[in-house]
Amino acid sequence: MGDHPAGAATPPGTDPADAVLRVGEIGFDEPRTLLARHGLELVAIADGEAIPGSFWGDTEAGIIGTTVYARADTPVHSLLHEACHLLVLPEEKRALVHTDATDSIEEEDATCYLQIVLAGHLPSVGSARLMEDMDRWGYTYRLGSTRAWFEHDAAEAQAFLRARGLPVG
């Protein structure tokens, strides 16, 4: 699965979110190939340009239809999260998406789970590194960490993904 070793501790006074893996560190080829296998297109946006379809703005990935937009400074977890929002939707709904994919808790949970699974298919990332980055970024789960949720509290997300014919491992 290609899990990446844990990074060094974040220096005092530094935002832990600054330590997350960015697309520019792994390049666009790996994620572009992965997304294409799932019927999605990845478009690289030039540095400093606004990211089309970005719900949160700033460096966060964007989605419009079956296209995911990212810059080199986009966090890998953001790129995968937005792509997975599209993947958990029924195919006929994907073409209608612009910026905001869902407000369903079930779809959000399935999206979070699937992004971890897909990270395991990116040799430069891996599931373990992505979960660490999700924690650094501020994702929160009732068991206290992304890994604990993924390993012990995600049965509903797994069932949702299985029902849609999506991978759970």
C-alpha positions as CSV (number, residue, x, y, z in Angstrom):
1,M,0.0,0.0,0.0
2,G,3.0,2.4,0.2
3,D,2.4,3.9,3.6
4,H,4.7,6.9,4.2
5,P,6.7,7.2,7.4
6,A,5.5,9.7,9.9
7,G,6.9,13.2,9.6
8,A,8.9,15.0,12.2
9,A,7.2,16.9,15.0
10,T,5.9,20.3,14.2
11,P,8.1,23.1,15.7
12,P,6.5,25.2,18.4
13,G,4.7,28.2,17.0
14,T,4.1,26.5,13.7
15,D,0.6,25.5,12.5
16,P,0.5,21.7,12.2
17,A,-1.6,22.1,9.0
18,D,1.5,23.6,7.4
19,A,3.2,20.2,7.6
20,V,0.6,18.4,5.4
21,L,1.7,16.8,2.1
22,R,1.0,19.0,-0.9
23,V,0.4,18.0,-4.5
24,G,3.6,19.7,-5.6
25,E,5.6,17.4,-3.4
26,I,4.3,14.2,-5.1
27,G,3.5,15.7,-8.6
28,F,0.2,15.5,-10.5
29,D,0.9,12.3,-12.4
30,E,0.2,9.8,-9.6
31,P,-3.1,11.3,-8.6
32,R,-4.1,12.0,-12.2
33,T,-3.7,8.3,-13.1
34,L,-5.5,7.2,-10.0
35,L,-8.5,9.5,-10.6
36,A,-8.6,8.6,-14.3
37,R,-9.1,4.9,-13.2
38,H,-12.3,6.1,-11.5
39,G,-13.5,8.2,-14.4
40,L,-12.4,11.6,-13.0
41,E,-10.1,14.2,-14.6
42,L,-7.5,16.1,-12.6
43,V,-6.6,19.6,-13.9
44,A,-3.6,21.4,-12.6
45,I,-4.1,25.1,-11.9
46,A,-1.2,27.6,-12.1
47,D,0.3,28.9,-8.9
48,G,-1.5,31.9,-7.6
49,E,-4.6,31.3,-9.7
50,A,-8.0,30.7,-8.1
51,I,-9.0,27.1,-8.0
52,P,-12.3,26.6,-9.8
53,G,-15.0,24.8,-7.9
54,S,-13.3,25.2,-4.5
55,F,-15.8,25.2,-1.7
56,W,-13.3,26.5,0.9
57,G,-11.1,28.6,-1.4
58,D,-7.4,29.3,-0.7
59,T,-5.4,26.1,-1.5
60,E,-8.4,23.7,-1.2
61,A,-9.2,21.5,-4.3
62,G,-12.3,22.2,-6.4
63,I,-14.8,20.1,-8.2
64,I,-17.0,20.8,-11.2
65,G,-18.7,17.8,-12.8
66,T,-16.2,15.0,-13.1
67,T,-13.2,17.3,-12.9
68,V,-11.1,17.9,-9.9
69,Y,-9.0,21.1,-9.8
70,A,-5.8,21.6,-7.7
71,R,-2.6,23.6,-7.5
72,A,0.8,22.5,-6.4
73,D,0.1,24.0,-3.0
74,T,-3.2,22.0,-2.6
75,P,-3.0,19.5,0.2
76,V,-3.1,15.9,-1.1
77,H,-5.9,15.1,1.4
78,S,-8.0,17.9,-0.1
79,L,-7.5,16.6,-3.6
80,L,-8.5,13.1,-2.6
81,H,-11.4,14.3,-0.4
82,E,-13.0,16.3,-3.2
83,A,-12.5,13.5,-5.7
84,C,-14.1,11.1,-3.3
85,H,-17.1,13.3,-2.9
86,L,-17.7,12.8,-6.6
87,L,-17.1,9.1,-6.4
88,V,-19.6,8.4,-3.7
89,L,-22.3,10.2,-5.7
90,P,-24.5,8.2,-8.1
91,E,-22.9,8.6,-11.6
92,E,-25.9,10.6,-12.9
93,K,-25.4,13.2,-10.2
94,R,-21.7,13.8,-10.7
95,A,-22.2,15.9,-13.9
96,L,-24.4,18.3,-11.9
97,V,-21.9,19.0,-9.2
98,H,-20.4,22.5,-9.0
99,T,-18.3,23.3,-5.9
100,D,-20.5,21.6,-3.2
101,A,-21.1,17.9,-3.6
102,T,-23.2,17.0,-0.6
103,D,-24.6,17.9,2.8
104,S,-25.3,14.2,3.7
105,I,-23.5,12.9,6.8
106,E,-23.4,9.4,5.3
107,E,-21.8,10.7,2.1
108,E,-19.3,12.8,4.1
109,D,-18.2,9.8,6.2
110,A,-17.9,7.6,3.1
111,T,-15.9,10.3,1.4
112,C,-13.5,10.4,4.3
113,Y,-13.1,6.7,4.4
114,L,-12.6,6.4,0.6
115,Q,-9.9,9.1,0.6
116,I,-7.9,7.0,3.0
117,V,-8.3,3.9,0.9
118,L,-7.3,5.7,-2.3
119,A,-4.3,7.2,-0.6
120,G,-3.0,3.7,-0.2
121,H,-3.0,3.5,-4.0
122,L,-0.6,6.5,-4.3
123,P,2.9,5.2,-3.7
124,S,4.1,8.7,-2.7
125,V,1.4,9.1,-0.1
126,G,-0.1,5.9,1.6
127,S,-3.0,5.6,3.9
128,A,-1.0,6.2,7.1
129,R,0.4,9.5,6.0
130,L,-3.0,10.7,4.8
131,M,-4.5,9.9,8.1
132,E,-1.8,11.9,9.9
133,D,-2.4,14.8,7.6
134,M,-6.1,14.6,8.2
135,D,-5.4,14.9,11.9
136,R,-3.0,17.8,11.3
137,W,-5.6,19.6,9.2
138,G,-8.2,19.3,11.9
139,Y,-10.5,16.5,10.9
140,T,-12.2,15.3,14.1
141,Y,-13.7,11.9,15.0
142,R,-15.3,10.7,18.2
143,L,-12.5,8.2,18.9
144,G,-9.9,11.0,18.8
145,S,-8.0,10.3,15.6
146,T,-8.6,9.6,12.0
147,R,-6.8,6.2,12.3
148,A,-9.0,5.1,15.3
149,W,-12.1,6.1,13.4
150,F,-10.9,4.3,10.2
151,E,-10.0,1.1,12.0
152,H,-12.7,0.9,14.7
153,D,-15.7,3.2,14.0
154,A,-16.4,3.3,10.2
155,A,-18.7,0.4,9.7
156,E,-21.4,2.7,8.3
157,A,-19.0,4.3,5.8
158,Q,-17.8,0.8,4.7
159,A,-21.4,-0.3,4.2
160,F,-22.2,2.8,2.2
161,L,-19.2,2.3,0.0
162,R,-20.0,-1.4,-0.5
163,A,-23.5,-0.6,-1.5
164,R,-22.1,1.8,-4.2
165,G,-19.6,-0.8,-5.4
166,L,-16.6,1.3,-4.1
167,P,-13.5,-0.1,-2.5
168,V,-13.2,-0.4,1.3
169,G,-9.7,-1.8,1.5
